[in-house]
Amino acid sequence: MRVSITSMLTDETIGPLRLARELEERGFAGLYLPEHTHIPVEAASRLPSGEPTPRAYGRTLDPFVALGQAAAVTERLGLGTGVALIAQHDPIDLAKQVATLDFLSGGRFTLGLGFGWHVEEAASHGVGWSTRRELVRDRMALMQALWAPEPTGHEGEFGSVPASHAHPKPPHAPRERAGAPLTGPRTLVGGAAGPKLFAHITEYADGWLPLGGKGLAETLPKLRQAWTEAGRPGEPEVVPYGVLPSAGKLAHFADLGITEVVLQTPTGDENTVLRALDDYAQYL
């Protein structure tokens, strides 16, 4: 099992250069970074757990810039977002950012994406809360058109692009699915289990980023069934995310056929995060 790390990097924590070097030297498989553009002071939104939004959420580094730094000082380390808030981006600009990062890193990028949970943050970007999932679906289709090997256009409910020259291309082979092949980097969708989420995964992604990984013994068969019914070959990738590890938990994931897990470090300075990596070394 590959063991990756997610850490909330801010202007007050360990930096991406030091963290990326330490992860690669220690043998970790990847680094996934979260995204928040801003957190409005007057906001009713709370974490999915019901807790108030921590101070660090309003100080996060841009994950694409930080991962670009990490790519420059590593050779093998996987690089991912956990998760990118696709609805809050211009899809043409984001397609270029993703393709460039994936190209310059030699195909090491994973686009972990989500639909968001902070209503006020999304509203500042003009995102309609009730239609944000459909917006993400449409933006993914537009970006995948730009990542296609040949100029390909997209006409969608929320955005359109004509057939265009758009390079660099993410260095990943198109994957089989009904209709046009799936293009772009390895793509994982975060969110709670259910038919709607699984429909998104089977349509435009390679797999699922379940937060914490609780209940996978019950939900994995349903995702795999949806995958097969959608005509996708093989099985979806499932990468438990933000996991607080124990030997028993990782053994359970392995028994379910999971091949990568993303462990959560505390948010903190170099000493705090490096101590966590020392502790997590037992799981490598």
FENJOHU-V100271 format. One record per residue. N is the residue number from 1. RES is the residue in one letter. OMEGA is omega as a letter, one per 30 degrees, with the letter a starting at -180 (NA if undefined). BURIAL is b if it has 9 or more other C-alpha atoms within 8 Angstrom, else e. Layout:
# FENJOHU-V100271
n={N & N}
res={RES & RES}
omega={OMEGA & OMEGA}
burial={BURIAL & BURIAL}
This chain:
# FENJOHU-V100271
n={1 & 2 & 3 & 4 & 5 & 6 & 7 & 8 & 9 & 10 & 11 & 12 & 13 & 14 & 15 & 16 & 17 & 18 & 19 & 20 & 21 & 22 & 23 & 24 & 25 & 26 & 27 & 28 & 29 & 30 & 31 & 32 & 33 & 34 & 35 & 36 & 37 & 38 & 39 & 40 & 41 & 42 & 43 & 44 & 45 & 46 & 47 & 48 & 49 & 50 & 51 & 52 & 53 & 54 & 55 & 56 & 57 & 58 & 59 & 60 & 61 & 62 & 63 & 64 & 65 & 66 & 67 & 68 & 69 & 70 & 71 & 72 & 73 & 74 & 75 & 76 & 77 & 78 & 79 & 80 & 81 & 82 & 83 & 84 & 85 & 86 & 87 & 88 & 89 & 90 & 91 & 92 & 93 & 94 & 95 & 96 & 97 & 98 & 99 & 100 & 101 & 102 & 103 & 104 & 105 & 106 & 107 & 108 & 109 & 110 & 111 & 112 & 113 & 114 & 115 & 116 & 117 & 118 & 119 & 120 & 121 & 122 & 123 & 124 & 125 & 126 & 127 & 128 & 129 & 130 & 131 & 132 & 133 & 134 & 135 & 136 & 137 & 138 & 139 & 140 & 141 & 142 & 143 & 144 & 145 & 146 & 147 & 148 & 149 & 150 & 151 & 152 & 153 & 154 & 155 & 156 & 157 & 158 & 159 & 160 & 161 & 162 & 163 & 164 & 165 & 166 & 167 & 168 & 169 & 170 & 171 & 172 & 173 & 174 & 175 & 176 & 177 & 178 & 179 & 180 & 181 & 182 & 183 & 184 & 185 & 186 & 187 & 188 & 189 & 190 & 191 & 192 & 193 & 194 & 195 & 196 & 197 & 198 & 199 & 200 & 201 & 202 & 203 & 204 & 205 & 206 & 207 & 208 & 209 & 210 & 211 & 212 & 213 & 214 & 215 & 216 & 217 & 218 & 219 & 220 & 221 & 222 & 223 & 224 & 225 & 226 & 227 & 228 & 229 & 230 & 231 & 232 & 233 & 234 & 235 & 236 & 237 & 238 & 239 & 240 & 241 & 242 & 243 & 244 & 245 & 246 & 247 & 248 & 249 & 250 & 251 & 252 & 253 & 254 & 255 & 256 & 257 & 258 & 259 & 260 & 261 & 262 & 263 & 264 & 265 & 266 & 267 & 268 & 269 & 270 & 271 & 272 & 273 & 274 & 275 & 276 & 277 & 278 & 279 & 280 & 281 & 282 & 283 & 284}
res={M & R & V & S & I & T & S & M & L & T & D & E & T & I & G & P & L & R & L & A & R & E & L & E & E & R & G & F & A & G & L & Y & L & P & E & H & T & H & I & P & V & E & A & A & S & R & L & P & S & G & E & P & T & P & R & A & Y & G & R & T & L & D & P & F & V & A & L & G & Q & A & A & A & V & T & E & R & L & G & L & G & T & G & V & A & L & I & A & Q & H & D & P & I & D & L & A & K & Q & V & A & T & L & D & F & L & S & G & G & R & F & T & L & G & L & G & F & G & W & H & V & E & E & A & A & S & H & G & V & G & W & S & T & R & R & E & L & V & R & D & R & M & A & L & M & Q & A & L & W & A & P & E & P & T & G & H & E & G & E & F & G & S & V & P & A & S & H & A & H & P & K & P & P & H & A & P & R & E & R & A & G & A & P & L & T & G & P & R & T & L & V & G & G & A & A & G & P & K & L & F & A & H & I & T & E & Y & A & D & G & W & L & P & L & G & G & K & G & L & A & E & T & L & P & K & L & R & Q & A & W & T & E & A & G & R & P & G & E & P & E & V & V & P & Y & G & V & L & P & S & A & G & K & L & A & H & F & A & D & L & G & I & T & E & V & V & L & Q & T & P & T & G & D & E & N & T & V & L & R & A & L & D & D & Y & A & Q & Y & L}
omega={l & a & l & a & l & a & l & a & l & l & a & a & l & a & a & a & a & a & a & l & a & a & a & a & a & l & l & a & a & l & l & a & l & l & l & a & a & l & l & a & l & a & l & a & l & l & l & l & a & a & l & l & l & a & a & a & l & a & a & l & l & a & a & l & a & l & l & l & a & l & a & a & l & l & a & a & l & a & a & l & a & g & l & a & a & a & a & a & l & a & l & l & a & l & l & l & a & a & a & l & l & l & a & l & l & l & a & a & l & l & l & a & l & a & l & l & a & a & a & l & a & a & l & l & a & a & l & a & a & a & a & l & l & l & l & l & a & a & l & l & l & a & l & l & l & l & a & a & l & l & a & l & l & l & a & l & a & a & a & l & l & l & a & l & a & l & g & l & l & a & l & l & l & a & a & l & l & a & a & l & l & a & l & a & l & a & l & a & l & l & a & a & l & a & a & l & a & l & l & a & a & a & a & a & l & a & a & l & a & a & l & l & a & l & a & l & l & a & a & l & l & l & a & l & l & l & l & a & l & l & l & a & l & a & l & l & l & a & l & a & l & a & l & a & l & a & a & a & a & l & l & l & l & l & l & l & a & a & l & l & a & a & a & l & l & l & a & a & a & a & a & a & a & l & l & l & l & a & a & l & a & a & a & NA}
burial={e & b & b & b & b & b & b & b & b & b & e & e & b & b & b & b & b & e & b & b & b & e & b & b & e & e & e & b & b & b & b & b & b & b & b & b & e & e & b & e & e & e & e & e & b & b & b & e & e & e & e & e & e & e & e & b & b & b & b & b & b & b & b & b & e & b & b & b & b & b & b & e & b & b & e & e & b & b & b & b & b & b & b & b & b & b & b & e & e & e & b & b & e & b & b & b & b & b & b & b & b & b & b & e & b & e & b & b & b & b & b & b & b & b & b & e & e & b & b & b & b & b & b & e & e & e & b & e & e & e & e & b & e & e & b & b & b & b & b & b & b & b & b & b & b & b & b & b & e & e & b & b & b & b & e & e & e & e & b & b & b & e & b & b & e & b & e & e & b & b & b & b & e & e & e & b & b & e & e & e & b & b & b & b & b & b & b & b & b & b & b & e & e & e & e & e & b & b & b & b & b & b & e & b & b & b & b & b & b & b & b & b & b & e & e & e & e & e & b & e & e & e & b & b & e & b & b & b & e & b & e & b & e & e & e & b & b & b & b & b & b & b & b & e & e & e & e & e & e & b & e & e & b & b & e & e & e & b & b & b & b & b & b & b & b & b & b & b & b & b & e & b & b & e & e & b & b & e & e & b & e & e & e & e}
